[in-house]
Each structure stands twice: as C-alpha cells, then as structure tokens.
Amino acid sequence: MAIIHELSSHLADLIAAGEVVERPASVAKELIENAIDAGATRITVEIENGGISYLRIADNGCGMSKEDAPIAFRRHATSKLRTEEDLAAIGTLGFRGEALAAISSVTRIDLFTRQKGAIAGTHLHLEAGEIQAQEEAGCPEGTTIVVRDLFYNTPARMKFLKKDFTEVGYILGVVQHATLSHPEIAFCLIRDGKQVFSTDGKGKLMAPVFAVFGKEMTANMIEIPETERNGMKVYGYIVKPHAGRSNRSMQHFFVNGRYVKSRLMQAALEEAYRNAMITGKYPSGAVFLELPLAAVDVNVHPAKTEVKFSQEKPVFEAVYVACKNAIAANDNMPQLTHRETEPFDSKIKETVPVYQQQCFAVSKRMEESLPSDKRMDASELEDFFVAVPPRAKRPSFSDGCFAAPRIIQDEHRASTYHHSFSPPLTELQQTSVVQAPSIMQNTPMPIAQSEVISKPNAVKTLEPIDRGARVIGECFQTYLIAEDRDGLILIDKHAAHERLLFNKLRKETEIPQQELLTPVIVELTGEEAAAVQSGLEEIRKAGFSIDSFGENSFAVRSAPAYLDSADVASVIGELAEKLMNSRAAIPDRLDDLIHTVACKAAIKAGKASAPMELQDLCDRVLADGDVQSCPHGRPTIVRLTKYELDKMFKRVNQ
C-alpha cells in the first residue's frame, strides 16, 4: 500500500494559507499592497473585533473586469509577472499570486469591483476558497473586499490570536508602514465605527511622519536630505541623538517603497549614531532606500518583508553616510523651554497647582513642512511640553553647592593650573589679561580674569579675545554655567572634556605617551589575558607600551600623557573586557579603546575647577561643533534662552 500520496487542493490551500495569513494584520497587509499596485490614491481600512470578524479594504484603484475577478482567487494567478526575467526586477509590492487564494481559503469574502468607465461592477461571494455567487452590482470605481470570520474553518488557528486591541495594534502598524512608504495616498483606519488614523495623501513625507511618530517625537527629528551614493538614493527622517529610545520598535526601513526588516540597514543607522547616542538607547526614524530593481531580491520570504542585496557594502555605506551627514549638519543641542499652563477646569483654578513645563523646541523648518491642517498656531508652536512636578527647593550658596567666580591674581596659582589641567593649552605667550565682554550693561558682574604665563624669550603679546560666552561659575562641582547673548548655557564638565579628549586622540597619528616611574603590572584572568594578547597592537596604538609579563600578566611601561598613572591598571582591565566582547572592525575597536582612555583622563564630576579652567573649557566646547555629546552619547550642552527666562519672571507677554 502506498504511503506517500498527493494532498487535496483544499488541504494544500490551508497549508499555503498558514504561510501567508498569520493574523488579521497579514490579511490587511496583502490587500493594502494590492490596492497600492492598482494605482489607488485613497485607501480605507475598516475593522471590527480586531479584524477577526470583519475587515474591509476599499480603494479607488483601477478595479477588475468581470472576467478577471474570479481568476484572481486562483493560486498563482497574477497580473504582475509574465516571464522569468520579470523575477529579476520586481517593481510591485505583490507578485506571487498567492494572497487572495490563501485568504479566501480560511475566510468568507465579498468582493465588489468596477473598472473606471464601466457601467456596472462585479460582486463575488466566496467561502473556503469556493465561489458561491457571482453577479453584477452597483459599486464605486475601484475595489472593495470584505473579509469575515477569519479562520472559521480552522479553529486550531484561532487560539493563537491575541486580544482584539492587540490585533488592532498590528493592523495599525501595517497601515502606518503603507502610509510612510506612499505619502501620496490618503489612508484612513476605522475601528468599530470610529476613525483612529488618517493622512491627507498630499505627497509630503512630513505628514505621515507626524501622524506615525507623534508630535513630541517629530519635534526632535532631523531630515535626511536626498543623498545619492553608489547609484542609490537615501532620504527620510531620524531623531536627534538625545532622543533615543530603549528599544528599536520605532525604526522603519523601506526599500523601493516596500517596508522591510533589514539588519544591514539597521546596523548602518545605529553605526551613524556611534559615540553620539547614550549606550543602551536606540535611534528611531524612517529611512528610505531606492536602488535599481535588479540589485535587490524580494522573493525571499512569503511575507515579503525580508530582502537580499546583491552587494551589501555599498548599501551599508549609502545609509551610513546619509544618516551621519544628517546628524552632523544639524544643531543637536537640547534647549529647555518653559510654559505655565492654566488648569483644565477654571472652577478649581485656585486649588490646582500650576505645573512647570519642560520641552525641546521645534524648528521652524520642521513646522513649515507640516500640512496646513496639521500646523499649530503661534501659541501652540511655542513648545511641545510635558508636565513635570514642581521643582524642589533650590540649594543656597551656604550649602556649598555653588562656586562663585573668583578673581585670580596670584601668579603661582595661575601657573599651577597649566600643569593640572589636560590636555595643555595652546603655546604659552607673554603675560596678558584676557577679559570676556559682559552682556549685562546696567549691572556688570565680576569677570574671571585669565593670566597666561610668559615663556623665556617670548615677545609676542596676545590680543584680547571676544570669547562670546562668559563663565558665571559651576554648580554641584559638575556643571559649568555660562552666559552669552542668547541666554544661559549649562555644560557637563566631565562629558565635554571627555569628548574633547576623544576627538583629539582620534585625530593624532601617534598618541603622546609618558614613561611611568615604575612599570605597572596588571593581573588578568585567562580569558582577559588571551584577549589582550590578541589585541596588543591595538592597545599600543591607543598610547600604551605594554608587553607580556608572565602567565596572565602584563607590564605597562608607558601610558597616554593625559592618563593618571593610578588609572592604568583599571583602564587595561576595561580594554580587555572590550576586546573580549567586541566584534567590530579594527578601526571601530580602536575608537572603543580611545574612548576608555578619554573617559578616565577627563575631569571628574564632583571635583572643583578654577575659573580659568572653566573659561578655557567653555571656550573650547563652544568653538567645536563636534562636542554636542560625549562618546557615551550623553548630551554635553543644554541651553536656556533669555526669552524663556523672561517668561519665567513675567517680563514678557506670554
């Protein structure tokens, strides 16, 4: 008796449906893609009970004739492929000819379709893949498909579905992906009779970006201008480095108008934020890649969300360069703003405390790109705010938390500064007093004066410098406070100095070293010692003179000039851990090693600094546009504008 036998067509359809139809969102995805391929400019999605009992997709596309409508539900029936050569350059979202057959085999379907210019349309009713009725019908131009009772004939699949609101979330995700990839199409999602999502379809990418990411995240986004590289085009919107998220759920990638899950593009995006975003946070945004159809294979997975590139390196470079340039070209300094809001109920105005508001400012260019119906009036545009509790009592000067600027007149104290603060200042010249201009004209404040020590045989005198920002002091021995014409500037001393050192070490071909009085012997575990042994050359490039010194031990005879000798052992231990866990290429691994050295050598938080140190650090940070964040990704500078201060003290009309 034969053991192997051919499956019935119905059973084969049910198996095929399992590959294509996982949940209501899978049905919505396939039908929306068909509507897009049909040239629709308006697509409506309506669902009930999470799309399980009722799902309707209506479009105004080209429609189907009465002859084509029944054929569309047969397996491998499609209008998008003709020859084998077509598989090498797929330009449509659908092409397999399996979706309608798979969906109809596990649902009850009603199809209404009419071609443009036709007098009447066609109505089909199917159950379990079989046509039960076919007739002429009056219907609008385009196609409307109503899907009812998903998995009614395969109850085992029902138990794997989630609750209604969870399934709605999956469907919303599908609609949002389609909205981002095709801003020229107006989308509308209706849940249980209520509209929950819509776009205008005017073709501007900012409109769907605003609808998908929301007001607060969009305010912290920067545009990736169209960038052509390696025959590819990259564009989109990504968040500023300080607006990272704890997961990757808001990363959206598109290839030739198709939403995809690409680890290659994900890696390129995250690499662009390297040393700019805090560790453990991930960037968000929508990144679009357009390349020749023959350079990408979309026939990889039934869901068509995975693609293969013929050449991965050019794709990585194109995405990385576009994102990196977009980040570098924008001002990523967070700005604090303030707004006092009225209570929601005027009757309880006296009893409800007025909360302080804190937010990041929205750029004018970002607002102008919004559609007219999404724009806000002047009062709303002042800030995108989030309520925070009232501030705690501010520490007084007697608490020892604030250091007021002091006038340095002692020559010896001024000279010791140049030896304690690293990296060293520029070439020392003849003594000259440099005074920062005061912004406040009526009540001038004491100004910290900087003295420069004279070198032997030096005759050149420094001219007064317009620093642009005047240091007021520091608070908590951690944050530098300065003022300029625009307002207050707060600088994290450690983070800013760490970034300055990191940038300096990266640019130097040979990192300056200092000989240690006695070699430092570092004891490591077996795994750490093996990692260090394999990465000795990289550690030496980071500024260390290190050699093996017995089993699992290493002798360090010189270290980077900026590093304290007491930190050498701990730094080598951290470098060993990085070498054990890193899979990055050698240049990136060297950056990690330099990062560790810079972190250890930078000014420590909680350590008081002299006014000259603070002024010098402030000048160098503000003069370097690449010091917006430390190598860990934490912001180094925060600005509070004069206008916001005036609002707090009621000096301007709000």
Buried (B, 14 or more C-beta within 10 A) or exposed (E): EEEEEEEEEEEEBBEBBBEBBBBBBBBBBBBBBBBBBBBBEBBBBBBBBBBBBBBBBBBBBBBBEBEBBBBBBEBEBBBBBEEEEBEEEBEBBBBBBBBBBBBBBBBBBBBBBBBEEBEEBBBBBBBBBEBEEBEEBEBBBBBBBBBBBBBBBBEEBEEEBEEBEEBBEBBBBBBBBBBBBBBEBBBBBBBEEEEBBBBBBEEBBBBBBBBBBEEBBBBBBBBBEEBEBBEBBBBBBBBBBBBBBEEEEBBBBBBBBBBBBBEBBBBBBBBBBBBBBBEEBBBBBBBBBBBEEEBBBBBEEBEBBBBEBEEEEBBBBBBBBBBBBBBEEBEBBBBBBBBEEEBEEEEEEEEEEEBBBBBBBBBEEBBEBBBEEBEEEEEEBBBBBEEEEEEEEEEEEEEEBBBEBBEBEEEEEBEEBBEEBBBEBEEBBEBBEBEBBEBEEEEEEEBBBBBBBBEEEBEEEBEEEEBBBBBBBBBEBBBBBBBBEBBBBBBBBBBBBBBBBBBBBBEEEEBBBEEBEEBBEBBBEEEBBBBBBEBBEBBBBBBBBBEEBEEBEBBBBBBBBBBEEEBBBEBBBBBBBBBBEBEBEEEEBBBBBBBBBBBBBBBEEEEEBBBBBBBBBBBBBBEBEEBBBBBBBBBBBBBBBBBBBBBBEEEEEE
